[in-house]
Amino acid sequence: MSTFDPATILPDALLERIRERAPIHDRENTFPQQDLDELRDAGYLSILVPASRGGAGLGLAEAAILQQRLATAAPATALAINMHLVWTGVAKVFADRGVPGLEFVQDGAVAGEVFAFGISEGGNDLVLFDSDTDAAPLPDGGYAFTGTKIFTSLAPVWTKLGLHGLDTTSEDAPKLVFAFVERTDAVVTGDDWDTLGMRGTQSRTTRLNGAVARAEHVVRRIDPGANPDPIVFGIFAVFEILLASVYTGIARRALELAAETAQKRRSKKTGAAYSQDPDIRWRIASMGLAYDALPPQIAALARDVDELADNGSRWFSLLSGVKHRAIVMAKGVVDQAMLVAGGGSYFSSNELSRLYRDVLAGAFHPSDPESAHATMATAWLGPLES
């Protein structure tokens, strides 16, 4: 970590180009294709792939720093890329623990493939632990998936969709099946992404009508319910840490903009810059105090994943907790930044206005506040009595 320089992967010039395009994609509700192309050319899609397979060989801790940096320029781009990095991160979790099965994800990422995350389903609050999507076994070991996935980021561009479904017909059923499907006529992508914020992610609804995952792309078959299987741990760990990173990056950018505005604005009453106003200074100081707590927490948990630390039963409360704290912190920091910037931040052309809308999406990602609190309560008090 001491020799890692984020600017070698994400140079300032690239970030500035991405930043310039962000308001356009937000306003026009379009996917940031040029961002993806430049990030692919920079090797960003394979940052978590080992050097021995052609990637950058970075750890999750380093990827988290890069995602924070990318989010300061374009939160929606960072959030979309997050979903690809989740799968390459899970592949790293597998490889680090000697679990085979996701080498094709690593090789695909190096080749420029884009992996999307097809787990979320409307009304399925069990998320990873169950599925309303039917997974029908095929004679050759593959599966045909039928169902509806929501919030499928990277919808216009993915080449493989990682998803799960429930096999209810095999002899050992029920089994949750995790696999990858390719784009075919059996996959229908909706055009329903017109949201308050994070518009560039283009996280559209995906309908599966017997979409086939070939046998070699069926990664895991596990029992439904809470399960310590590497696929569950890997998805949960990488998803929560990188998600926390994106929203922490939003907070960082809001803090930067607030500080810049305070230096530029002047009081009509005193003639002094707002940076000299005690109330403004207190407000920015409170933003900094809140923000500073998150990057070290994210770094520590990411290193634990990278170094195969044994956090036992605390893993899920630690992971959901850091995601929850990052969202609460980021929303609070953006709220404060709006107050520092004043009425100008209320105009849609102001970057803070976009950050204000983007940060609201954090509450809808797993783990939601209810789940995070329930997980933490169980960690300290034990499960609810039946």
C-alpha positions, 0 to 999 in steps of 0.5 A, spaced: 500 500 500 505 504 501 507 504 494 500 505 491 499 511 487 492 512 485 494 517 479 497 512 475 491 508 474 486 514 474 490 520 472 488 527 473 487 529 466 482 522 465 478 524 471 477 531 469 474 529 462 470 524 466 468 530 470 466 534 464 462 529 461 458 527 468 453 533 468 451 531 460 449 524 462 445 526 468 441 531 464 440 527 458 439 521 462 445 517 458 450 512 459 457 514 459 460 510 454 466 514 453 468 514 460 467 506 460 471 506 453 477 510 457 477 506 463 477 500 459 483 503 455 486 505 462 486 497 464 481 499 470 476 493 468 482 489 470 485 492 476 483 486 481 485 481 476 492 478 478 498 480 474 499 473 472 493 473 468 494 480 465 491 484 470 493 490 475 494 485 481 491 490 486 487 488 492 480 490 494 483 496 499 487 499 493 480 498 488 476 502 494 481 508 494 480 508 486 473 508 487 473 513 492 477 517 487 473 516 481 466 518 485 469 525 486 469 526 478 462 522 476 458 518 482 454 515 476 460 512 472 463 510 479 457 506 481 456 503 474 463 500 474 462 498 481 458 492 479 463 490 474 468 490 480 464 486 484 464 480 480 472 481 479 472 482 486 469 476 488 473 472 483 479 475 487 476 472 493 475 465 490 482 465 487 485 468 494 482 462 498 483 457 493 476 456 490 476 455 483 470 457 478 471 464 476 477 464 472 473 466 466 471 472 469 478 474 470 480 473 463 474 476 460 475 483 464 482 483 461 479 482 454 475 488 456 468 484 457 463 488 462 460 484 467 453 486 470 450 485 477 443 481 476 441 480 483 436 485 486 429 483 485 423 487 486 420 485 493 426 480 495 428 483 501 432 476 502 437 478 497 442 473 496 439 468 501 433 467 496 431 468 489 424 469 485 427 467 479 426 460 476 433 456 475 431 450 471 436 445 470 438 443 463 441 436 461 448 438 459 449 442 466 447 449 464 441 452 467 435 456 464 433 463 468 426 466 468 424 472 472 425 479 473 432 483 475 431 490 477 437 495 478 441 492 473 447 497 472 451 497 466 444 495 462 446 498 455 453 495 455 454 488 459 457 482 456 455 477 461 450 478 467 452 475 473 445 473 477 442 468 481 435 463 481 432 458 485 432 451 482 426 447 485 426 441 481 433 437 482 433 431 486 437 436 491 432 442 491 431 447 493 438 450 491 440 457 489 444 457 483 449 463 481 451 463 474 452 468 468 448 469 462 450 472 455 446 477 451 441 473 447 434 474 445 432 471 451 434 477 455 430 483 455 433 490 457 427 495 459 428 502 458 425 504 464 431 508 468 429 515 469 430 517 476 432 523 481 439 521 481 445 516 479 442 517 472 448 515 468 448 508 471 442 506 466 440 501 471 434 498 467 430 492 469 432 486 466 427 480 464 429 473 463 425 468 459 429 462 459 436 465 459 441 460 458 448 459 463 452 454 460 455 449 464 462 452 465 458 459 467 454 455 473 459 458 479 455 455 485 449 451 487 448 452 495 442 452 500 437 458 500 438 462 507 444 465 511 450 461 508 457 462 509 459 459 502 464 463 499 460 466 493 455 469 499 461 472 503 465 474 496 459 478 493 457 481 500 464 483 502 466 486 495 459 489 494 459 493 501 466 495 501 466 498 494 459 501 495 461 505 501 467 507 497 463 510 492 459 514 497 465 516 501 468 519 494 461 523 493 462 526 500 469 528 499 467 532 493 462 535 496 467 537 502 472 540 496 466 544 493 464 547 500 471 549 501 472 552 495 465 556 495 467 558 502 473 561 499 470 565 494 464 568 497 464 574 500 459 577 506 456 583 504 455 585 511 463 584 513 466 584 506 470 578 509 470 571 505 465 566 508 471 562 510 472 567 515 465 566 518 465 562 525 459 559 523 461 557 516 468 554 519 464 550 524 460 547 519 465 545 514 469 542 520 463 538 522 463 535 515 471 534 515 470 530 522 465 526 519 468 524 512 475 523 516 472 517 519 470 513 513 476 512 509 480 508 514 474 504 516 474 502 509 481 501 508 481 496 514 476 492 512 478 491 505 485 489 508 482 484 512 478 481 506 485 481 502 489 478 508 484 473 509 482 475 516 478 471 520 472 476 523 468 470 524 461 471 525 462 479 525 463 479 518 456 481 516 455 486 521 462 489 520 461 490 512 453 492 513 455 497 518 461 500 514 456 501 508 451 504 512 455 509 516 458 511 509 451 513 506 449 516 513 455 520 513 455 522 505 448 524 505 450 529 511 456 532 508 452 533 502 446 537 506 451 541 509 455 543 503 449 545 500 448 550 506 455 552 505 454 554 498 447 557 499 442 558 494 446 557 488 447 550 489 439 549 488 440 550 481 440 544 477 446 546 473 450 546 480 455 540 481 452 540 488 445 539 486 447 533 482 451 530 488 445 532 492 440 527 488 446 522 487 447 521 494 440 519 495 441 513 492 445 510 497 439 508 502 436 503 496 442 499 496 443 493 500 444 493 506 438 498 507 438 501 514 433 496 517 437 490 515 444 493 517 441 495 524 438 488 525 445 485 523 448 489 528 443 487 533 444 480 532 451 481 533 451 484 540 445 481 542 444 474 539 438 472 534 431 474 536 427 469 540 422 465 536 
